Amino acid sequence: MKRWGIAITLVYAAIVIVLLMPAAILLSGEATSVSGFFGNLKGLYSAWIVWLIVLILIGSEAVLLFFSVDTSWKRLKPRAHIWITCAIASFLTALLVFLVFMSAGLAVKLRAADYVFDTEAGMLGLLAALWLLWAVVFFLYLRKASELVNRVLTWLLRGSVLELLIVVPSHVIVRRRGDCCAPAVTSLGIVTGIAIMLLSFGPGILLLYKKRLDAYKARAEEEQVRAS
């Protein structure tokens, strides 16, 4: 199962890096030519904050996958796993909320959104505050849960769908209005929502696959007991 976890993580990394990052450039509408597209793509690949988000997404996928494999057949609730799962779920949820705030704020020309987007300190400060807030929420929600990964995946899937329902109309508004930098933010929101939605599918599929294998094993043991 761990080999499948590695394979799914590598496929997810390829989708995010090779497909979704160029898709953000195409959605923003800033590349009007082939040379312009590759120039903007080069700038995107050289931005450290973009790679930070990408590495966190890929790392979150890997951690959730391996926690699904290692703990799905146990009824234990290790405290370390709870904290790590809460940290991952809270950051991804905070990222979704952050992009909703930015996209909706730019769509309605909210001045606070301009200030946050124009300063790295503002972006990181708001993201950190949302991370802390959601970490408390997830810890209170998951501390008595028996199936941590299942509940986290449900939250992330619903949250990514809700984020897309807000960000996509915001993207249409700023594109039609002809704003300068706003489409870049909303396009980042779209591809991030898709990335987190895809992230929630990987561990879920592996978890269902392992449960099916466990069911086959249990059935074989029951038949062996009956035969003896």
C-alpha positions, 0 to 999 in steps of 0.5 A, a space after each residue: 500500500 505504501 508503494 501506491 501512496 508514493 505513486 499517487 503522490 508523484 502523480 499528484 505532484 506532476 498534476 500540480 506542477 505540470 498542469 495546474 501551474 501553467 493553467 493559472 497563467 492561461 486563466 489569468 489572460 496575461 499571456 497573449 503570445 507563446 513567448 509571453 506565456 513562457 515568460 510568465 510561466 518562468 516568473 511563476 516557477 521562480 516565485 518562492 511563495 508559489 513553490 511554498 504553497 506547492 510543496 505544502 500541497 504535495 506534502 499534505 497529500 503524502 502525509 494524508 495518504 500514509 496516515 490513511 494506510 497506517 491508521 485506517 485499520 486501527 482504533 487508536 487515536 495517536 495524539 501526534 497524528 491528531 495534531 499533524 492532521 489538524 495542522 494540515 487540514 487547518 492550513 489547507 482550509 485557511 488557504 481556501 478562505 484566504 483565496 475566497 477573501 482575496 477573490 471576492 474582495 477584488 471582485 467588489 473592489 474592497 480596499 482591504 484586499 488591495 492592501 493585503 495583496 500588495 504586501 507580503 507581510 499582509 498576505 502572510 499575516 492574514 494566512 497565519 491568522 486563518 491557520 491558527 483559527 482553523 487549527 483550533 476549530 479542527 482540533 475541537 472537531 477531531 479530538 474525539 473522532 475515530 476516523 480522522 482522515 475521512 472527516 478531514 477529506 470530507 471537509 476539504 472536498 466541501 470546502 474546495 467546492 464552496 471556494 470554487 463557487 465563489 472564486 469562479 464568478 469573481 474571476 469572470 467579473 474581474 476578467 470582464 472588467 479588465 482589471 490589471 492584476 486581479 485575474 492573476 489572483 482569482 486564477 490562482 484561487 481556481 487552480 488552488 481549489 482544484 488542487 485541494 479537491 484533487 488532494 482529497 481524492 487520493 487518500 480517499 481512494 487509497 483508503 477505500 481500496 485498503 478497506 476492500 482488501 481488509 474485507 476480503 482478508 476478514 472474509 477469507 479468515 471467516 471461511 477458514 474458521 468455518 472449514 476447520 
